[in-house]
Amino acid sequence: MPTTPTPPANLDWQKATDDESAPEYIEVAFGDDDHVYLRTNTEPDNIVTTTRTKWDAFVLGVKAGEFDHFVGL
């Protein structure tokens, strides 16, 4: 089983919302190690890691509407 990389200490976390009043949101950080790190502001120590290649494929899928059926769940 592959090991999960330890997030670097100097990550620049970006909020995935412009809504300043949002009580919960996702934060994304891009590491120099070709990994993308995701967490929620309510559980910042629970970090999910993926590769930049997989992240790029996910973003393209979102832009293409492949996940629209999840909206409003």
Beta strands, then each sheet from edge to edge (+ up, - down):
strand 1: 14-15
strand 2: 26-30
strand 3: 35-40
strand 4: 43-51
sheet 1: 1+ 2- 3+ 4-
end
